[in-house]
């Protein structure tokens, strides 16, 4: 959880030759990149960003609440692109929570799990 007046962030930094998959379980992320793409996502949204031949991007975590904490829970997976795709054009795709399929399964003991499918 973040406290204080400073907005926590990862200011502009380079990426090249890989993809990141960012799943935000709680909180908000503000994304901006050198291709002019910007957006806000959070609360079970997922972003796929393909860095390809390279871009600068930043991730900011805005402090929207002033009377309580601004928790952020996310995880990010980095995928190395195969050699033939290292120099593709950068881009990103949003998977909004309402569009992400959820699969419900039960184990042999009848315990239920819910799985968000963000890749196939």
C-alpha positions in Angstrom: 0.0 0.0 0.0 1.3 3.5 -0.8 1.2 6.4 1.6 2.1 10.0 1.2 1.9 12.7 -1.5 4.2 11.3 -4.1 2.6 9.2 -6.9 4.4 5.9 -7.1 5.5 5.0 -10.6 7.9 3.5 -13.1 8.8 6.6 -15.1 9.6 6.4 -18.8 11.9 3.5 -19.5 12.7 1.4 -22.6 11.5 -2.0 -23.7 12.6 -3.9 -26.7 12.2 -7.5 -28.1 9.6 -8.8 -25.7 6.0 -8.6 -24.5 4.6 -7.8 -21.1 1.3 -9.0 -19.8 0.0 -6.9 -16.9 -2.9 -8.2 -14.9 -4.2 -5.7 -12.3 -6.2 -7.3 -9.5 -6.7 -4.2 -7.5 -5.9 -0.5 -8.0 -5.3 1.6 -11.1 -2.4 1.9 -13.7 -2.0 4.8 -16.0 0.0 3.8 -19.1 1.7 6.1 -21.6 4.2 5.3 -24.3 6.3 6.9 -27.0 3.8 5.9 -29.7 1.3 8.3 -28.2 -0.8 5.6 -26.6 -2.2 6.3 -23.2 -4.8 4.8 -21.0 -6.0 3.8 -17.5 -6.9 0.3 -16.5 -7.3 -1.7 -13.3 -9.5 -4.0 -11.3 -9.1 -7.3 -13.2 -8.2 -5.6 -16.6 -5.3 -7.0 -18.5 -2.8 -5.2 -20.8 -0.7 -7.0 -23.4 2.1 -4.7 -24.6 4.4 -5.8 -27.4 7.6 -3.8 -27.3 9.0 -5.3 -30.6 11.5 -2.9 -32.1 11.3 -0.7 -29.1 9.4 2.0 -27.3 9.6 4.1 -24.1 6.7 3.7 -21.7 5.7 4.6 -18.2 3.4 3.1 -15.6 1.9 5.4 -13.0 -0.1 4.4 -10.0 -2.4 7.3 -9.1 -3.4 8.1 -5.6 -7.1 8.6 -6.1 -8.2 8.3 -2.5 -7.1 11.0 0.0 -8.9 9.6 3.1 -7.7 6.0 2.9 -5.0 3.8 1.3 -4.6 3.2 -2.4 -3.7 -0.5 -2.6 -2.2 -1.9 -5.8 -2.1 -5.6 -6.6 -0.8 -6.6 -10.0 1.5 -9.1 -11.6 3.4 -8.8 -14.8 4.7 -11.6 -17.1 7.5 -10.9 -19.5 7.6 -13.0 -22.7 10.8 -13.0 -24.8 9.7 -12.7 -28.5 11.1 -15.2 -31.0 14.0 -13.9 -33.1 11.8 -13.4 -36.2 9.5 -11.1 -34.1 12.0 -9.0 -32.2 11.6 -6.0 -34.5 7.8 -6.0 -35.0 6.0 -2.7 -34.6 5.2 -1.9 -31.0 1.6 -2.0 -29.8 -0.7 -3.0 -27.1 -4.1 -4.7 -26.6 -6.5 -4.2 -23.7 -8.5 -7.0 -22.3 -11.3 -5.4 -20.3 -12.6 -7.3 -17.3 -16.1 -7.6 -18.7 -14.6 -9.3 -21.9 -12.3 -11.7 -20.2 -13.7 -15.3 -20.1 -13.9 -16.9 -16.7 -13.8 -20.7 -16.5 -15.2 -22.3 -13.4 -14.0 -25.8 -12.6 -14.3 -28.2 -9.6 -11.7 -30.5 -8.3 -12.4 -34.1 -7.2 -13.2 -32.8 -3.7 -15.9 -30.4 -5.2 -13.8 -27.3 -4.5 -14.5 -24.6 -7.1 -11.9 -22.5 -8.9 -12.5 -19.5 -11.1 -9.9 -19.0 -13.9 -9.6 -15.8 -15.9 -8.4 -16.7 -19.4 -6.1 -13.9 -20.6 -4.1 -15.9 -23.1 -5.0 -18.9 -25.2 
